[in-house]
Amino acid sequence: MLDVVGKVEIEFGSSRGRLVADGQHFVLDVEEASVLTGVVELGSLRRLATALSQTGFTLQVRSGDRQLLLAGHEIESGFLGRLLRLPRVQIDPAFALRSVLGRDSPRP
């Protein structure tokens, strides 16, 4: 199994984030969850979770002490993950409403 180790600082406009990889676990910390609003769509999230699971990786997305998303290898789908047909995904309901379902996304 592949191990990945590293840290990357990311800027989202005026907000910042940090991606840390340690072995098979990736953690993305964002200052503000709102920077991800409308960025994640269901099909992409399904493909990401499947790819993570198949390669043995896990991704945790959090903002402060709040876990927004957990996806990948050895993750059991939470209630919302099952409802949205997102295998191997646990997702915060407020994050799902704003980001994945795009409720706060600007409309053209």
Secondary structure, 3 states (H helix, E strand, C coil): CCCEEEEEEEEECCEEEEEEEEECEEEEEECCHHHHCCCCCHHHHHHHHHHHHHHCCEEEEEECCEEEEEEECCCCCCHHHHHCCCCCEEECHHHHHHHHCCCCCCCC
